[in-house]
Amino acid sequence: MNAGIPLTYFLVLAAIMFFIGVYGFLTRRNLITILMSLELILNSVNINFVAFNRYLFPHKLEGFFFSLFIIAVAASEAAVAIAIIINIYRRFTTINVEDVNTMKY
C-alpha cells in the first residue's frame, strides 16, 4: 500500500485545472489568455499521466515519458502561437479574437 497522497487528490486537482482551462478557452477573447488556458489543460493531462503511472505502475516510466513529450509539444506550440500572435498584433494592433476577422496569406 502506498503511504503517500491518495490518487483522488491528484484527480480532483487535474479535473479542476482542466475545467478552468476549458472555461478560459471558451470565454476569453484575448489570444494570450486563450493560450494560457490551453497550457492549463495540457498541464492537467500531465498530472493525470504522472499520477496514474505512480499508482498503477510505480516501477515503470511510461507516464513520465508521455509527460515529457507533452511538455515538448506544448513548448513548440507556445512558440508558434506567440509568433502568430505577434504577427496579428503587427497587422491589426489588437490581440482580441473578435477584432481579427480577416486572414490573408
KOLVEXBA-563214 format. One record per residue: y, x, z of N, C-alpha, C, O, CB in turn; residue in three letters. Coordinates in steps of 0.001 Angstrom, whole numbers, plus 524288, in hexadecimal, padded with zeros to 5 digits. Glycine has a CB too. Layout:
YXZYXZYXZYXZYXZALA/...
This chain:
7FB638034480000800008000080000804D58036B80000804F9807758029C800027FC4C804B5MET/808B9801D87FD2280D87804CB7FCB38113880343801248121D7FEA1802138101D803E07F753ASN/8135880720803DA816B1806088085D81C72805F8806E781FC4805A580A5D815C480A0B80C9FALA/81DB680644801F6823258066F8003D82583801077FFC2823DA7FD55802598238D8093C7FB14GLY/82957800A47FC7682C127FBBA7FB80828847F8237F84A826137F9EE7F48E831627FCB17F8A0ILE/8282D7F3257F9A8824CD7EF8D7F6B0826A37EEE27F10882B417EF877EFD7824A07EA357F960PRO/8230A7ED9E7EDA9824227ECFF7E819827EE7E8867E71B82B127E8C37E37981F157EC137E518LEU/827AA7E4877EA4182B137DFFE7E95B830D27E1617E9E4834167DEFE7E74A829BB7DB9F7ED27THR/832287E5277ED2A8379F7E6C37EDAC839967E9107E88D83DF37E7F07E6E0838417EAC17F223TYR/8365F7EC447E617837E27EE957E115838517EA6E7DCDA83BD87EA9C7D996833F17F2C47DF70PHE/834B97E6B57DCEF834D97E29A7D8FD839937DF127D9A183BEF7DD727D5C582FE57DF627D93CLEU/83AF57DDE17DE7083F997DAA57DF62844827DD947DDB5847F07DB4F7DB3783FF97D9127E53CVAL/844E27E28E7DF098495B7E5B67DD66849CB7E5F67D77884E0B7E5517D54F848EE7EB397DFA4LEU/8456B7E6E47D4D7845747E7337CF1C846D47E1F17CCB0849997E1C57C8C2840207E90D7CD14ALA/844F47DDAB7CEF18463D7D87D7CCD884C037D7487CD8284E787D5207C9FB842F57D4447CF87ALA/84E357D8AC7D209853CB7D7C67D2DC857027DAFE7CF0785ABC7D9067CCB6855587D91F7D884ILE/855927DFF47CE5A858637E3487CA9E857E57E12A7C51085BAF7E1257C21A856517E8EC7CADAMET/8533D7DF657C3AE852627DD617BE6C855C07D8957BD59858477D83D7B94684CA37DC0D7BDA5PHE/855C87D4E97C0FC858BC7D01B7C01085E9C7D0F57C0628618D7CE377BDBE8571E7CBF87C3F3PHE/860677D4A77C386865F67D60C7C372867577D8637BE2D86B7C7D73F7BC068674D7D9EC7C7E8ILE/863E17DBAF7BC11864C97DDF07B6EC864D97D9DA7B29A868287DA0F7AF1F860AD7E1F77B5C2GLY/8613B7D6297B2CD861237D1F57AEE1866027CE9B7AF4B868527CD297AB5485C3B7CE897AF89VAL/867957CD5C7B41486C547CA457B4DA8711F7CD257B2B18745D7CACF7B00586D187C90B7BAB5TYR/8718C7D22C7B3D9875EA7D5367B1DD875D07D5B37ABF6879E97D5997A971875EB7DA8B7B44AGLY/871327D63A7A9C1870BA7D6B67A419872517D1AB7A15A874B87D1D679D3086B267D82E7A29BPHE/871017CD377A3A1872217C83D7A11A877A57C6357A218879B07C33C79EEA86E497C4437A2E4LEU/87A197C7BA7A66487F277C5767A7B7883C27C9047A6A9888167C70F7A5E787F2F7C3F47AD46THR/883137CE0B7A693887777D19F7A5E0888F27D2087A02B885AA7D15379CB8886297D7047A80DARG/88DD97D32C79F2D88FCA7D3B0799DB8919E7D93779896892EC7DA617941B894307CFE8798F9ARG/891B67DC9879C808933B7E1FD79BB288E657E52179A2A88A4D7E4A079CA3895DB7E4487A0ACASN/88ED67E8527962788A457EB2E79441888467EF2979837883937F0277987188B927EDE978F2ELEU/88BB47F16C79B4C88A037F53679F3B886D37F2807A381882D27F4917A52D88EC77F8087A1A3ILE/888877EDF47A5458858B7EB337A952880607E91B7A72687C897E8BB7AA04888CD7E6AE7AB9BTHR/880417E7C27A22B87B487E63379FC2877897EAD079FAC872E27EA2D7A0B487C2A7E41979A24ILE/879857EF7379E73876487F42A79E748745E7F5657A3FA86FDC7F6E87A4B08795D7F8D879C39LEU/877B47F4C47A7D5876127F5AF7AD3F871E47F1C27AEEE86E477F3277B1C887ACE7F55E7B0F0MET/8725A7ECF27AD3886E6E7E9017AE7C8692B7EA507AC01865127E9867AE65870437E39C7ACAESER/8694D7EC497A745864777EDE27A4AF861E87F2737A78E85D217F2A07A80C8658C7EF6179EF9LEU/865027F6127A96A862E17FA707AC71860867F8847B19985C9A7FAA07B3698672A7FE897AD85GLU/862E27F4917B3ED860C87F2517B8BF85B757EFD27B7C6857EF7F03F7BB04864957EE427BB02LEU/85AE27ED3B7B351855D97EAE87B1E6851BD7EF2A7B13384D5D7EEA27B31F8565A7E7A27ACD8ILE/853177F3547AE8084F5D7F7927ADAD84DDB7FA3B7B2CC849577FBBC7B37D851A07FB947A9EALEU/851897FAD37B659850417FD367BB6684CB57F9B47BEAD849797FBAB7C1A4855417FE697BE6EASN/84D447F4937BE31849B47F1237C10F844267F19B7BEF28405D7F14E7C1E484B907EB6F7C0BCSER/843B67F2557B9E383E7F7F3257B79D83C327F8507B98A837827F89F7BA9383EC37F3187B18AVAL/83F697FC557BA0783D8C8015C7BC1983B8C800CD7C1AA83797803267C30F841EA805737BBECASN/83E387FDBD7C4D783C6D7FCE67CA3E837117FA507CA36833AF7FBBA7CD53840657F97F7CD59ILE/836427F68A7C6BD831227F3FD7C66882CE07F7CC7C4C2828A27F7D57C705831567EF6E7C294ASN/82DFE7FB017C0D282A137FECE7BF13828868027F7C377823E2803637C45A82C24801F07BA6DPHE/82C508049F7C63082B25808627CA5282872805BE7CEEC824CF807F57D1298302780B147CC27VAL/82A26801157D05E827C07FE637D4D5822157FCF37D3B081EA87FDCF7D6F382ADE7F9747D638ALA/821187FAC67CF1581BAD7F95F7CDD2818477FE337CD3A813B27FE207CEB281B787F6207C8D0PHE/81A73802647CB19817638072F7CAB18160D8093E7D021811A880AFD7D10081A6280B5C7C78AASN/819AA809147D3B8818CA80B1D7D8F8814C1807E97DBF18119A80A187DED881DE380B3B7DBFDARG/814D0802C17DB43811457FF717DE4A80BFE7FE957DBAC808167FDCF7DE5F813CC7FA427DF45TYR/80BCA7FEB37D685806CA7FDC47D3EA803D1802C77D2C17FF168030F7D393807AA7FAD17CEEALEU/80695806B77D0DA8041A80BAB7CF6880736810317D1B980A21812C57CEE8803B380C3A7C95EPHE/806A6811337D6C680A058151A7D9468091E81AAF7D77780C8781DFF7D8338094A814E07DF01PRO/804A081BD47D51F8038D821317D38080476822117CDB180370826557CBB87FE058229D7D4D9HIS/8065581E2B7CAF98077D81EAF7C57080D6381E287C4AA8101F81C0F7C8048047581A877C22ALYS/80F4B8200D7C045814F7820417BF7B816D581D207BACA81B0681E417B8B8816AB825CF7BEDELEU/813E18193E7B90C8157A8164B7B46E81AA5813717B54681DF78136E7B1CB81142812657B2F2GLU/81B5F811127B9C28203380E457BADB824EA811D77BADF8291F8105A7B91481FCD80B837C004GLY/824398168D7BCE38288981A457BCEC829D681C167B76A82E6981CCE7B61F8273781EF37C05EPHE/825DB81CD57B429826DC81E787AEC98297F81A287ABAA82CF181B3C7A87E821C9820167AC20PHE/827EC8154D7AC8782A9D810F47A9FD83050810BF7ABB8833CA80FC67A88A827DC80BBF7AB39PHE/83144811A67B0B6836A1811977B2B1839E0815F17B04883E67815187AEE5836A7812187B89FSER/837A581A8C7AFC683A7A81ED67AD4183BA381D9A7A78F83FD881EDD7A59A83759823E87ADA2LEU/837F781B2B7A4EE838D8819A479F7C83D368159779F2084088815EF79BA9833C58177779D0EPHE/83D3F811CB7A2A08415A80DCD7A298846A78103C7A3D084A9380EAF7A1818401B809717A690ILE/846DD813FB7A75D84BC58169B7A89584DC3819967A3DE852738198C7A2CB84B1781A4C7AD39ILE/84A4281C327A10284BE081F0579C4E84DDD81B4E79819851CE81C6579592847578224079A2CALA/84B30816FA7975884CF38131E7937D85221810B77952A8558880FD2791E4848CD80ECD792BDVAL/852C680FA979A31857A980D6379C1B85C328112D79B7E8609180F8879A598571D80BCC7A1D3ALA/85B398163979C3C85F6781A0B79B948611E81A5E795E3865CB81A91794C585DA381F6B79D82ALA/85D6381A6C7924D85ED081A9778CC08615D8157878B0E864F48157E787DB859F781BB57895DSER/85F898111D78D2B861E880C0F78BF48677B80BC878DF486AE7809A678B5585EAE8079F78E48GLU/8686B80DEB7929586DBA80DEB794BE871578115C79184875E080FFB790B586DAD80FC779A72ALA/86F71815C478FAD872B28193778C75874368169278758878BA816D6785B686FD281E5B78B54ALA/8707C8140A784D7871A18114F77FED8753F80CAB780EB878DF80BBB77DE686C8480F7177D47VAL/87448809C77851F877938053B7865187D2A806DD78790880D88043C785EE875498022778AE9ALA/87DDF80B1B78A658832A80CE278B9B885EC80EC2786AC88A9F80DEE78618883098114478FB5ILE/8831C8113E783278857D812CC77E2E8872E80E0B77B0288B5D80E0E778A4881AA8161E77AFDALA/883FA80A0A77AF888567805317783888A178029B77AD088D9C800B977822880BD8015C77818ILE/88A2A802807800288E8B80025782CF8939A80322781BA897B6800B87811688D6E80002788B7ILE/8936080848781838980980B657804C89A0080A2677AD389EB7809A277A07896DA81149780C9ILE/89685809A977715898268084A771C489A69802C87717D89E2C801DE76EA38938A808C276E06ASN/8982F7FF237746589A557F9D17748C89FC37F9E5777038A3497F73577525896A97F616777A4ILE/8A07A7FCEB77B258A5927FD2977DA48A9A97FF98779FC8AE237FDD9779D88A53880048782BCTYR/8A8218038F777158ABC9805F97735F8AD688022E76F1F8B1DF8024476D568A95B80AD0770EAARG/8A9D57FEE576D848AB187FB49769488AE007F67876B268B1D57F4E1768B68A6317F9A676686ARG/8AC427F41976F718AE697EF16771328B1F47EF8E775FF8B4767EBB67776E8AA027EB5E77266PHE/8B2407F4077787C8B5197F51677D5B8B38D7F162781CC8B6BF7F034785318BAF27F4AE77C66THR/8AED17EF9D781C68ACA37EC74786058A6B97ED327860F8A45B7EE997821D8AE1B7E68778561THR/8A4667EC3778A9E89EB07EC7F78AEF89C677E75278CCC8980A7E72778ED189D007F0F078E9EILE/89F537E32678C1E89D4D7DDF078D5689A167DBEF788C189B827DCBA7843A8A1D07DA1978E9DASN/895D37D962789EA8922C7D7A7785ED894A27D37078270893C07D36877DB688D297D59778879VAL/897AE7CFEC784B9899FF7CBBA7819889DF67CDB377DA389E9D7CB5F7797B89C927C7CB7851EGLU/8A0987D1F477EE58A4A97D3F477B758A2857D6ED776C48A5467D79D772E28A83F7D76D77E7BASP/89DC37D8A57771489B537DB89772D38982D7D79C76FA2893B77D667770F8897C77E025774ECVAL/89A777D5A476B7A897CF7D19876879896637D34A762F8893B97D0667603389B287CCD776837ASN/898107D7D5761558969A7D9C475C2A894137DF1975CBD895ED7E27375FA489B6A7DA0E7587BTHR/88FDC7DFCA759F088D347E4D7759E788CF87E6B37543D88A6D7E445750F68878F7E47775C61MET/88F987EAF07532588F797ED3574DEF88CFC7F29074E3E88D017F51675256895047ED8A74B8ELYS/88AE57F438749F58889A7F964749B488C9A7FD2C7486188B7A801D4747F6884427F9AD745E5TYR/
